[in-house]
């Protein structure tokens, strides 16, 4: 009989491995020239020109905090964030194949077990949106106004929506639930602005190596969230909660805000939006009909959502090849 767990595995150092400093960066590069990202309390440290590593910032450091020696012995404590990072390594290894919408896994660090990933050619989505927000979205500062992505940029969000559901469909095909989906786990390539997901900090899956079912979850305190209804972290992630979160992220990309934010509502009132099916307004051309179907759990699978998304895009005059809009060149939107 399978055993059940809530977080993830504990990975031990491989035989013959030794600790090394993972936060020194690339020699000869300034701090500003490094790829910089954070995923909540998980840091991303660039190792060399082509790779980076996920590190739980509160659980990892030198034995002596005053020690500056790059060969200092390092400790790894076994806490929730460390387990999430180990989970990432195990899921990548268990899936065992690459996909263009999932950031590529290179190998585990032999001593810590932390995942070493391919450095993307573009920025984190969070950084990109912060840089271009005023350019991409309408003003929502007036009373009764709500922001929307400008029509010029709407095809970019359409394409990102395709990329997101393509990545989720791949993950689900390996019997893995992504768990939580938000802008910080999305990175971009350059110059195409193609989007890929960073797995698998919050994933739910069955460990083939251990026979344990790890349920996954969300560490974010976000009231409009399917895993936090009726209370925080009270729902086990499933493929349909991934699709609910796809709807939330698409809503944010279309409006610049997560559902329920910016309206002056208390957290309890935002949670009531889900239980009472009081869905935020989002027009059809902004994928509103599809998003609301995600929130009502009306899609049976990522494939069914993806199929309906493609039908919608065809109706908007776009043809889709694989998970991209034919003829769309995202980089041309930002030519000065």
C-alpha positions in Angstrom: 0.0 0.0 0.0 1.3 3.4 -0.9 2.3 5.8 1.9 1.3 9.4 1.8 3.3 12.6 2.4 2.5 16.3 2.4 5.8 17.9 1.2 8.4 15.8 -0.6 11.5 13.7 -0.4 14.8 14.0 1.5 17.8 13.7 -0.9 21.1 12.7 0.6 24.6 13.6 -0.8 25.8 11.2 -3.5 28.8 9.0 -2.6 32.1 10.9 -2.9 30.4 14.3 -3.3 31.7 17.3 -1.4 30.1 20.7 -0.5 30.8 23.7 -2.7 29.7 27.3 -2.6 26.7 27.8 -4.8 26.2 31.5 -4.4 29.5 32.9 -5.7 28.2 33.7 -9.2 30.0 33.8 -12.5 33.7 35.0 -12.2 34.2 38.3 -14.0 30.6 39.2 -14.1 29.0 42.0 -12.0 26.0 41.3 -9.8 23.8 43.2 -12.3 25.0 41.0 -15.2 23.8 37.8 -13.5 20.4 36.2 -14.1 18.4 37.3 -11.1 15.2 35.8 -9.9 13.4 34.7 -6.8 10.4 32.3 -6.4 9.1 33.3 -3.0 11.6 32.2 -0.5 13.5 30.2 -3.1 16.6 31.9 -4.6 18.0 31.4 -8.0 21.8 31.5 -8.2 23.6 31.6 -11.5 26.5 29.1 -11.6 28.0 29.7 -15.0 27.1 31.1 -18.4 24.6 28.4 -19.1 23.2 27.1 -15.8 21.6 28.1 -12.5 20.5 26.4 -9.3 17.5 26.7 -7.0 18.4 27.4 -3.3 16.1 27.6 -0.3 17.4 30.9 1.1 16.5 30.4 4.8 17.8 26.9 5.0 21.2 27.0 3.4 24.5 28.8 4.3 28.0 28.5 5.7 28.6 26.8 8.9 30.2 30.0 10.2 28.2 33.0 9.0 31.3 35.2 9.2 33.3 32.7 7.0 34.2 34.2 3.6 36.3 31.3 2.3 34.7 29.9 -0.9 35.6 26.4 0.3 33.7 26.9 3.6 31.7 23.9 4.7 28.0 24.4 4.0 25.0 23.0 5.8 21.6 22.0 4.4 18.8 22.0 7.0 15.7 19.8 6.4 12.8 22.2 6.3 9.7 22.8 4.1 11.5 24.9 1.5 14.5 22.5 1.3 12.0 19.7 0.8 10.3 21.7 -2.0 13.6 22.1 -3.8 14.4 18.4 -3.4 10.9 17.7 -4.8 11.8 19.7 -7.8 14.9 17.6 -8.4 13.0 14.3 -8.0 10.1 15.3 -10.3 12.5 16.4 -13.0 14.4 13.1 -12.8 11.2 11.1 -12.7 9.8 12.8 -15.8 13.1 12.2 -17.5 12.4 14.2 -20.7 12.5 17.8 -21.9 9.7 20.0 -23.1 9.9 23.5 -24.6 7.4 24.9 -22.0 9.3 23.5 -19.0 12.7 25.0 -18.0 15.3 22.3 -18.8 16.9 20.2 -16.0 20.6 19.5 -16.3 21.3 17.4 -13.2 21.2 17.6 -9.4 24.0 19.1 -7.4 25.8 16.0 -6.1 26.1 17.2 -2.5 23.0 19.2 -1.8 20.6 17.5 -4.2 19.4 20.9 -5.4 18.3 21.1 -9.1 20.6 22.7 -11.6 18.6 24.1 -14.5 19.4 25.6 -17.9 19.6 29.4 -17.7 16.9 31.0 -19.9 17.9 33.4 -22.7 15.4 36.0 -21.5 14.3 37.5 -18.1 11.8 36.3 -15.5 8.3 37.1 -16.4 7.9 39.2 -13.2 10.9 41.4 -14.3 9.6 41.8 -17.9 6.1 42.8 -16.7 7.5 45.3 -14.3 9.6 46.9 -17.0 6.8 47.1 -19.6 3.7 47.5 -17.4 3.0 51.2 -18.3 3.5 50.4 -21.9 1.3 47.3 -22.0 -1.7 48.1 -19.8 -4.4 50.8 -19.7 -4.5 53.2 -16.8 -6.7 52.0 -13.9 -6.1 54.9 -11.5 -9.5 56.6 -11.9 -12.6 55.7 -9.9 -14.5 52.7 -11.3 -11.8 51.9 -13.9 -10.1 48.5 -14.4 -6.9 47.9 -16.2 -6.7 45.7 -19.4 -3.8 44.8 -21.6 -3.9 47.1 -24.6 -5.2 45.5 -27.9 -1.8 45.7 -29.5 -0.4 43.3 -26.8 -3.3 41.0 -26.5 -1.9 38.4 -29.0 1.2 38.2 -26.7 -1.1 37.1 -23.8 -2.9 34.7 -26.2 0.5 33.1 -27.0 1.5 32.9 -23.3 -1.8 31.3 -22.5 -1.0 28.6 -25.1 2.4 28.1 -23.7 1.1 27.7 -20.2 -1.5 25.1 -21.1 1.0 23.3 -23.3 3.3 23.0 -20.3 0.5 21.9 -17.9 -0.7 19.3 -20.5 2.8 17.8 -20.6 3.2 17.7 -16.8 -0.2 16.1 -16.4 0.7 13.4 -19.0 3.4 12.3 -16.5 0.9 12.0 -13.7 2.2 15.1 -12.0 0.1 18.0 -10.7 1.9 21.3 -11.0 0.4 22.5 -7.7 0.7 26.3 -7.8 0.9 28.6 -10.9 1.9 32.2 -10.7 4.1 34.7 -12.5 7.3 33.9 -10.5 7.4 30.4 -11.9 7.4 31.8 -15.5 10.6 32.7 -17.4 11.0 34.0 -20.9 13.3 33.3 -23.8 14.8 36.1 -25.9 14.1 37.5 -28.4 10.9 35.5 -29.0 9.5 36.0 -25.5 8.4 32.4 -25.4 7.3 31.4 -21.9 8.5 28.3 -19.9 7.5 27.1 -16.4 10.0 26.4 -13.6 9.0 23.2 -12.0 8.3 21.6 -9.5 8.4 23.3 -6.1 4.7 22.7 -5.2 4.0 19.6 -7.3 1.8 16.6 -6.4 3.0 13.2 -7.6 3.7 9.7 -6.7 7.4 9.0 -6.2 8.4 5.9 -8.2 11.6 5.6 -6.1 9.8 5.7 -2.7 6.2 4.6 -3.3 5.1 7.8 -1.6 2.3 10.1 -2.7 3.3 13.7 -2.2 0.3 15.9 -2.3 1.8 19.3 -3.1 0.2 22.6 -2.1 0.7 26.3 -2.1 2.9 28.3 0.3 1.4 31.6 -0.9 -1.2 33.4 1.2 -3.5 34.2 -1.7 -7.2 34.4 -0.8 -8.4 33.9 -4.4 -6.9 30.4 -4.7 -8.5 27.0 -5.1 -6.3 25.4 -2.5 -7.3 27.8 0.2 -11.0 27.3 0.2 -12.5 27.0 2.8 -9.2 27.6 4.7 -5.5 27.9 3.9 -4.0 24.8 2.3 -7.1 22.7 2.9 -7.4 21.3 -0.6 -5.1 18.8 -2.2 -4.0 19.9 -5.7 -5.4 18.1 -8.7 -5.3 18.6 -12.5 -8.5 20.7 -12.3 -7.0 23.1 -9.6 -4.0 23.6 -12.0 -6.6 24.7 -14.7 -8.3 27.0 -12.1 -4.9 28.6 -11.5 -4.3 28.8 -15.3 -7.4 30.9 -15.3 -6.1 33.1 -12.5 -2.7 33.7 -14.2 -4.3 34.5 -17.5 -6.6 36.9 -15.7 -3.6 38.6 -14.2 -1.8 38.8 -17.6 -4.9 40.3 -19.1 -5.6 42.8 -16.3 -2.2 43.3 -14.5 -3.8 42.0 -11.2 -4.5 38.6 -9.6 -8.3 38.1 -9.2 -9.7 40.0 -6.3 -6.7 42.3 -5.9 -7.0 46.1 -6.1 -10.7 46.3 -5.2 -10.4 47.0 -1.5 -11.9 43.7 -0.5 -10.9 41.9 2.7 -9.4 38.4 2.3 -12.6 36.7 3.6 -14.6 38.7 1.0 -12.2 37.6 -1.8 -12.6 33.9 -0.7 -16.3 34.4 -0.8 -16.0 35.3 -4.5 -15.0 31.7 -5.1 -17.5 30.0 -2.9 -20.3 32.3 -4.2 -19.1 32.1 -7.8 -18.9 35.8 -7.9 -16.3 35.9 -10.7 -14.4 39.0 -11.6 -15.4 40.6 -14.9 -13.3 39.7 -17.9 -14.6 40.2 -21.5 -14.7 37.5 -24.1 -11.8 38.9 -26.1 -9.7 38.7 -23.0 -10.4 35.0 -22.7 -13.0 35.7 -20.1 -15.4 32.9 -21.1 -12.6 30.3 -21.0 -11.2 31.6 -17.7 -14.6 31.4 -16.0 -15.1 27.8 -17.2 -11.7 27.0 -15.5 -13.0 28.6 -12.3 -16.2 26.5 -12.5 -14.1 23.3 -13.0 -15.9 22.7 -16.4 -12.8 21.4 -18.2 -12.1 17.7 -17.8 -8.4 18.0 -18.8 -5.7 20.4 -20.0 -6.2 18.9 -23.5 -9.9 19.9 -23.5 -9.0 23.5 -22.4 -6.3 23.7 -24.9 -8.6 22.6 -27.7 -11.2 25.2 -26.8 -8.5 27.9 -26.6 -7.4 27.0 -30.1 -10.9 27.2 -31.4 -11.3 30.6 -29.8 -8.0 31.9 -31.4 -9.1 30.5 -34.8 -12.2 32.6 -34.4 -10.0 35.7 -33.7 -8.2 35.1 -37.0 -5.2 33.3 -35.6 -3.9 29.9 -36.8 -2.0 27.8 -34.2 1.0 25.6 -34.9 2.0 23.4 -31.9 1.6 26.0 -29.2 2.4 29.2 -31.1 0.5 31.8 -33.1 1.5 31.5 -36.8 3.0 34.7 -38.0 3.1 36.4 -34.6 6.5 38.0 -33.7 6.4 39.1 -30.1 9.7 40.9 -30.3 8.4 43.4 -32.8 5.9 44.7 -30.2 8.8 46.3 -28.2 10.9 47.8 -31.0 11.5 51.4 -30.1 
